[in-house]
């Protein structure tokens, strides 16, 4: 081989050659910008020797032996900061054989077997402390067969089964304590059947029904004592049917109907005995208003939307069982002011008040001792005793 340099048709330098030792030459390969991307030290009559690959800044990215110009044997690969990232066996220019991957700390992170650049056979991953993290198996660079992961102390972290690169069968996760965290069934990469999750004490938290990777059937959430927290029906991935949530004592808290993923009608809050207390209308996730009911089903009142960040309705109109007005209250979320008027059962005025919320006006005095609120407070306490329920926070406009 004659000495270079060699140029392409555009006149750009592509290759230069020089004799470095007797019967040895050095080949330099150039990028269009003139930087060197490869050095080869090889025999003068054949490209057997050693190759070094370089990045745009001249830093070594790979080094190893070559035969007939192709990588052959054990090669090293480096990061931009010069750290060893991988050791790989090369055959006729392709990664074939054992491969070891390293972390930034120089410790082994993975051990693979490659065939023509693809993972084939067992693969082991390691924690930073050197303990085994995962045992996997590959076919044609796709996960196949059982897979197991461990925490650094050796307790099982997960188990799974893979088929042609997709989860297929039972997959489980465990907490570091070894207690089961979740279990899910898969079929060709899609969730299928019952999936469950637990807390670290082994208490069941959720139970879901899946079909073709979509929620389909009942989704159940549970309290720590095993009582149901919520029941949500799904059809083809969308809420469909009657939704229910429960108080810790097992009594019904809320209910609603969904059709094709959308709320169909109001969300209903319930008295402890199960009768409807509030029918709440929503637009998206925004409460827009609704009505309140006495335990016997008579109308207790109406309320307006929740505005601002206080989480309280903007208006509340209450009435006695015979339909006469009981009280009106208006809450201005922007200013924190509340206006109230109340009436006795015979229709005579009970009192009125115009006060500010202490939560929005820190400089205000404590409203609990405001004499203007005494009639309102007494009336509300009487109502709560009558219906057997304390007004939920969103309906309680009485300033504190």
C-alpha positions as CSV (number, residue, x, y, z in Angstrom):
1,X,0.0,0.0,0.0
2,X,1.4,3.4,-1.0
3,X,1.5,6.2,1.4
4,X,-1.5,8.6,1.4
5,X,-3.3,10.8,1.6
6,X,-6.4,9.6,-0.3
7,X,-9.2,12.0,-1.3
8,X,-12.7,11.5,-2.6
9,X,-14.1,13.0,-5.8
10,X,-14.9,16.2,-3.9
11,X,-11.3,16.5,-2.9
12,X,-12.0,15.8,0.8
13,X,-9.4,13.9,2.7
14,X,-10.7,10.4,3.6
15,X,-7.7,8.2,4.3
16,X,-4.0,8.6,4.9
17,X,-1.3,5.9,5.4
18,X,2.2,5.9,6.8
19,X,4.7,3.2,7.8
20,X,5.0,3.2,11.6
21,X,7.3,0.1,12.0
22,X,8.9,-2.4,9.7
23,X,6.1,-4.3,8.0
24,X,3.5,-2.2,9.9
25,X,1.5,0.7,8.7
26,X,-0.9,3.2,10.4
27,X,-4.1,4.0,8.6
28,X,-6.0,7.2,9.5
29,X,-9.7,7.5,8.5
30,X,-11.2,11.0,8.3
31,X,-14.7,12.6,8.6
32,X,-15.8,15.2,6.1
33,X,-14.9,17.9,8.7
34,X,-11.3,16.6,8.7
35,X,-11.4,14.9,12.2
36,X,-10.1,11.4,12.5
37,X,-12.7,8.7,13.4
38,X,-10.5,5.6,13.1
39,X,-6.9,4.5,13.5
40,X,-5.7,1.1,12.3
41,X,-2.2,-0.4,13.1
42,X,-1.9,-3.4,10.8
43,X,0.4,-5.4,8.6
44,X,1.6,-3.7,5.4
45,X,0.2,-6.4,3.2
46,X,-3.1,-7.1,5.0
47,X,-5.4,-5.4,7.5
48,X,-4.6,-7.6,10.5
49,X,-3.8,-5.7,13.6
50,X,-5.5,-3.3,16.0
51,X,-8.2,-0.6,15.5
52,X,-9.1,2.4,17.6
53,X,-12.3,4.3,17.0
54,X,-12.5,8.0,18.0
55,X,-15.3,10.6,18.5
56,X,-15.4,14.1,17.0
57,X,-13.2,15.4,19.8
58,X,-10.6,12.7,19.4
59,X,-11.6,10.6,22.4
60,X,-11.4,6.9,22.2
61,X,-14.8,5.1,21.9
62,X,-13.7,1.6,21.1
63,X,-10.5,-0.5,20.7
64,X,-9.7,-4.0,19.7
65,X,-8.1,-6.4,17.3
66,X,-9.0,-6.7,13.6
67,X,-8.6,-9.4,11.0
68,X,-9.0,-8.5,7.3
69,X,-10.2,-5.1,8.4
70,X,-13.0,-6.4,10.6
71,X,-13.2,-6.5,14.4
72,X,-12.2,-9.9,15.6
73,X,-11.7,-11.0,19.3
74,X,-12.1,-9.1,22.5
75,X,-13.1,-5.4,22.2
76,X,-13.4,-2.6,24.7
77,X,-16.0,0.2,24.4
78,X,-15.7,3.6,26.3
79,X,-17.9,6.5,27.4
80,X,-17.3,10.1,26.5
81,X,-15.4,10.6,29.7
82,X,-13.1,7.6,29.0
83,X,-14.6,5.1,31.3
84,X,-14.9,1.5,30.2
85,X,-18.5,0.8,29.4
86,X,-18.4,-2.7,27.7
87,X,-16.2,-5.7,26.9
88,X,-17.5,-7.6,23.9
89,X,-16.4,-10.6,21.8
90,X,-16.3,-9.8,18.1
91,X,-16.5,-12.2,15.2
92,X,-16.1,-11.1,11.6
93,X,-17.2,-7.6,12.5
94,X,-20.2,-8.5,14.6
95,X,-20.7,-8.8,18.3
96,X,-20.8,-12.6,18.9
97,X,-20.1,-14.2,22.2
98,X,-19.9,-13.0,25.8
99,X,-20.5,-9.3,26.7
100,X,-20.0,-7.5,30.0
101,X,-21.4,-4.0,30.6
102,X,-20.0,-1.7,33.3
103,X,-21.5,1.2,35.3
104,X,-19.8,4.6,35.9
105,X,-18.3,3.2,39.0
106,X,-16.5,0.5,37.0
107,X,-18.5,-2.3,38.5
108,X,-20.3,-4.9,36.4
109,X,-23.9,-4.1,35.6
110,X,-24.8,-6.8,33.1
111,X,-23.5,-10.0,31.5
112,X,-25.0,-11.0,28.2
113,X,-24.4,-13.5,25.4
114,X,-24.6,-12.1,21.8
115,X,-25.1,-13.6,18.4
116,X,-24.5,-11.3,15.5
117,X,-25.2,-8.3,17.6
118,X,-28.4,-9.6,19.3
119,X,-28.8,-11.0,22.8
120,X,-29.1,-14.7,22.8
121,X,-29.4,-16.9,25.8
122,X,-29.0,-16.1,29.5
123,X,-28.5,-12.5,30.7
124,X,-27.7,-11.4,34.2
125,X,-28.1,-7.9,35.6
126,X,-26.4,-6.7,38.8
127,X,-27.0,-4.2,41.6
128,X,-24.3,-1.6,42.4
129,X,-23.2,-3.7,45.3
130,X,-22.5,-6.6,42.9
131,X,-25.5,-8.7,43.9
132,X,-27.7,-10.2,41.2
133,X,-30.6,-7.9,40.2
134,X,-32.2,-9.9,37.4
135,X,-31.9,-13.2,35.6
136,X,-33.3,-13.1,32.0
137,X,-33.3,-15.2,28.9
138,X,-33.2,-13.9,25.3
139,X,-34.0,-15.4,21.9
140,X,-33.2,-13.2,18.9
141,X,-32.8,-10.1,21.2
142,X,-36.3,-10.7,22.6
143,X,-37.1,-11.8,26.2
144,X,-38.3,-15.3,26.4
145,X,-39.1,-17.6,29.3
146,X,-39.1,-17.0,33.0
147,X,-37.5,-13.9,34.5
148,X,-36.7,-13.2,38.1
149,X,-35.5,-10.1,39.9
150,X,-34.1,-9.7,43.4
151,X,-33.5,-7.0,46.0
152,X,-29.9,-6.5,47.0
153,X,-30.4,-8.7,50.1
154,X,-31.5,-11.6,47.9
155,X,-35.3,-11.4,48.5
156,X,-37.4,-11.8,45.3
157,X,-38.3,-8.5,43.7
158,X,-40.5,-9.8,40.9
159,X,-41.2,-12.8,38.8
160,X,-42.5,-12.8,35.2
161,X,-42.8,-15.0,32.1
162,X,-41.9,-13.6,28.7
163,X,-42.8,-15.0,25.2
164,X,-41.3,-13.5,22.1
165,X,-40.6,-10.2,23.9
166,X,-44.1,-9.9,25.5
167,X,-45.2,-10.7,29.0
168,X,-47.3,-13.9,29.0
169,X,-48.5,-15.5,32.2
170,X,-48.4,-14.5,35.8
171,X,-46.3,-11.5,36.8
172,X,-45.7,-10.6,40.4
173,X,-44.0,-7.7,42.3
174,X,-42.8,-7.8,45.9
175,X,-41.9,-5.2,48.5
176,X,-38.3,-5.1,49.8
177,X,-39.7,-7.0,52.9
178,X,-40.6,-9.9,50.6
179,X,-44.3,-9.3,50.9
180,X,-46.3,-9.4,47.7
181,X,-47.1,-6.0,46.2
182,X,-49.0,-7.0,43.1
183,X,-49.9,-9.8,40.7
184,X,-51.1,-9.4,37.1
185,X,-51.9,-12.0,34.4
186,X,-50.8,-11.3,30.8
187,X,-51.5,-12.9,27.5
188,X,-49.2,-11.9,24.7
189,X,-48.3,-8.6,26.3
190,X,-51.8,-7.6,27.3
191,X,-53.4,-7.7,30.8
192,X,-56.0,-10.5,31.0
193,X,-58.0,-11.6,34.0
194,X,-57.8,-10.5,37.7
195,X,-55.0,-8.2,38.9
196,X,-54.5,-7.4,42.6
197,X,-52.3,-5.2,44.8
198,X,-51.5,-5.3,48.5
199,X,-49.9,-3.0,51.0
200,X,-46.7,-4.0,52.9
201,X,-48.7,-5.7,55.6
202,X,-50.3,-8.1,53.1
203,X,-53.7,-6.3,53.1
204,X,-55.5,-6.3,49.8
205,X,-55.9,-2.8,48.4
206,X,-57.3,-3.2,44.9
207,X,-58.8,-5.9,42.7
208,X,-59.2,-5.3,38.9
209,X,-60.7,-7.2,36.1
210,X,-58.9,-7.0,32.7
211,X,-59.8,-8.1,29.2
212,X,-57.5,-7.5,26.2
213,X,-55.5,-4.9,28.1
214,X,-58.6,-2.9,29.1
215,X,-60.4,-2.7,32.4
216,X,-63.5,-4.8,32.0
217,X,-65.7,-5.7,34.9
218,X,-65.6,-4.5,38.6
219,X,-62.7,-2.6,40.0
220,X,-62.7,-2.8,43.8
221,X,-60.7,-0.8,46.3
222,X,-60.6,-1.9,50.0
223,X,-60.1,-0.4,53.4
224,X,-57.3,-1.9,55.6
225,X,-59.9,-4.0,57.4
226,X,-61.0,-5.6,54.1
227,X,-64.3,-3.6,53.8
228,X,-65.0,-2.2,50.3
229,X,-63.9,1.4,49.7
230,X,-65.1,1.8,46.1
231,X,-66.8,-0.4,43.4
232,X,-66.4,0.9,39.8
233,X,-67.7,-1.1,36.8
234,X,-65.8,-0.9,33.5
235,X,-66.6,-2.0,30.0
236,X,-63.8,-2.1,27.4
237,X,-61.7,0.3,29.4
238,X,-64.4,2.8,30.2
239,X,-66.5,3.3,33.3
240,X,-69.9,1.8,32.7
241,X,-72.7,1.2,35.2
242,X,-73.3,2.0,38.8
243,X,-70.3,3.4,40.8
244,X,-70.4,3.2,44.6
245,X,-68.1,4.4,47.4
246,X,-68.4,3.4,51.1
247,X,-67.6,4.8,54.5
248,X,-65.1,3.0,56.7
249,X,-68.1,1.5,58.6
250,X,-69.4,-0.1,55.4
251,X,-72.3,2.3,54.8
252,X,-72.9,3.7,51.4
253,X,-71.2,7.1,50.9
254,X,-71.7,8.1,47.2
255,X,-73.1,6.5,44.1
256,X,-73.5,7.4,40.4
257,X,-74.2,6.0,37.0
258,X,-71.7,6.0,34.2
259,X,-72.3,5.3,30.5
260,X,-69.4,4.8,28.1
261,X,-67.0,6.5,30.4
262,X,-69.1,9.6,31.1
263,X,-71.2,10.4,34.2
264,X,-74.9,9.8,33.4
265,X,-76.8,11.9,35.9
266,X,-75.7,13.2,39.3
267,X,-73.3,11.8,41.9
268,X,-75.4,11.0,45.0
269,X,-74.2,11.4,48.5
270,X,-76.0,9.2,51.0
271,X,-77.1,9.3,54.6
272,X,-75.7,6.5,56.8
273,X,-78.9,4.5,56.4
274,X,-78.5,4.7,52.6
275,X,-81.1,7.3,51.7
276,X,-79.9,10.0,49.2
277,X,-78.7,13.2,50.9
278,X,-77.2,15.2,48.0
279,X,-77.5,14.9,44.2
280,X,-74.5,16.6,42.7
281,X,-74.3,17.6,39.1
282,X,-70.9,17.7,37.4
283,X,-69.5,19.1,34.2
284,X,-66.3,17.2,33.8
285,X,-64.6,17.3,37.2
286,X,-66.3,20.6,38.2
287,X,-69.3,20.5,40.6
288,X,-71.9,22.8,39.0
289,X,-74.7,22.5,41.5
290,X,-77.5,20.2,42.8
291,X,-80.0,19.6,45.5
292,X,-80.1,18.3,49.1
293,X,-82.8,15.9,50.5
294,X,-84.2,15.1,53.8
295,X,-84.0,11.4,54.9
296,X,-87.6,10.9,53.8
297,X,-86.9,12.2,50.3
298,X,-88.4,15.7,50.7
299,X,-86.3,18.5,49.2
300,X,-84.0,20.1,51.8
301,X,-82.5,22.7,49.5
302,X,-80.4,23.6,46.5
303,X,-76.7,24.5,46.1
304,X,-74.6,26.3,43.4
305,X,-71.2,25.4,42.0
306,X,-67.9,25.2,43.8
307,X,-65.8,28.2,42.8
308,X,-62.2,29.1,43.8
309,X,-59.9,27.0,45.9
310,X,-61.9,26.9,49.2
311,X,-63.8,23.8,48.1
312,X,-67.1,25.2,49.2
313,X,-70.3,25.7,47.2
314,X,-71.0,29.3,46.2
315,X,-74.6,29.3,47.3
316,X,-76.9,27.2,49.6
317,X,-80.7,27.6,49.8
318,X,-82.3,25.5,52.5
319,X,-86.0,24.9,53.3
320,X,-88.2,23.4,56.0
321,X,-89.9,20.0,55.2
322,X,-93.1,22.0,54.4
323,X,-91.3,24.0,51.8
324,X,-90.9,27.3,53.7
325,X,-87.5,28.9,53.5
326,X,-85.0,28.0,56.2
327,X,-82.0,29.9,55.2
328,X,-79.9,31.3,52.3
329,X,-76.2,31.6,52.2
330,X,-73.9,33.1,49.6
331,X,-70.1,32.5,49.6
332,X,-67.8,34.7,47.6
333,X,-64.6,32.7,47.1
334,X,-62.6,35.7,45.8
335,X,-63.2,37.9,48.9
336,X,-63.9,35.2,51.4
337,X,-67.2,37.0,52.4
338,X,-70.3,35.1,53.4
339,X,-73.8,36.5,53.5
340,X,-76.6,34.6,55.4
341,X,-80.2,35.0,56.2
342,X,-82.4,32.7,58.3
343,X,-86.1,32.3,59.0
344,X,-88.1,30.6,61.7
345,X,-90.5,27.8,60.8
346,X,-93.4,30.3,60.9
347,X,-91.6,32.4,58.3
348,X,-90.5,35.2,60.6
349,X,-86.9,36.4,60.3
350,X,-84.4,34.6,62.5
351,X,-81.3,36.7,61.7
352,X,-78.8,37.7,59.1
353,X,-75.0,38.1,58.9
354,X,-72.3,39.4,56.5
355,X,-68.9,38.1,57.6
356,X,-65.5,37.2,56.3
357,X,-63.8,33.9,56.4
358,X,-60.8,33.8,58.8
359,X,-59.0,31.4,56.4
360,X,-59.0,34.1,53.7
361,X,-58.6,37.1,56.0
362,X,-56.0,36.2,58.7
363,X,-56.3,39.6,60.3
364,X,-60.0,39.0,61.0
365,X,-61.2,38.2,64.5
366,X,-62.3,34.7,65.3
367,X,-65.8,34.4,63.9
368,X,-66.9,31.7,66.4
369,X,-67.7,34.4,69.0
370,X,-69.5,36.7,66.5
371,X,-73.0,37.2,68.0
372,X,-74.4,37.6,64.5
373,X,-73.6,34.0,63.8
374,X,-75.2,32.6,66.9
375,X,-78.7,32.2,65.3
376,X,-77.1,30.6,62.2
377,X,-75.0,28.2,64.3
378,X,-78.0,27.2,66.4
379,X,-80.2,26.7,63.4
380,X,-77.6,24.5,61.6
381,X,-77.0,22.4,64.7
382,X,-80.7,21.8,65.0
383,X,-80.9,20.8,61.3
384,X,-78.0,18.4,61.6
385,X,-79.6,16.8,64.7
386,X,-82.9,16.5,62.8
387,X,-81.4,14.8,59.7
388,X,-78.8,12.8,61.7
389,X,-75.9,14.1,59.7
390,X,-73.3,16.8,60.0
391,X,-73.1,19.0,56.8
392,X,-70.1,17.9,54.7
393,X,-67.4,20.6,54.5
394,X,-68.4,21.6,51.0
395,X,-71.9,22.5,52.1
396,X,-70.9,24.0,55.5
397,X,-70.7,27.8,54.8
398,X,-70.7,28.8,58.5
399,X,-67.5,30.8,59.0
400,X,-65.1,29.6,61.7
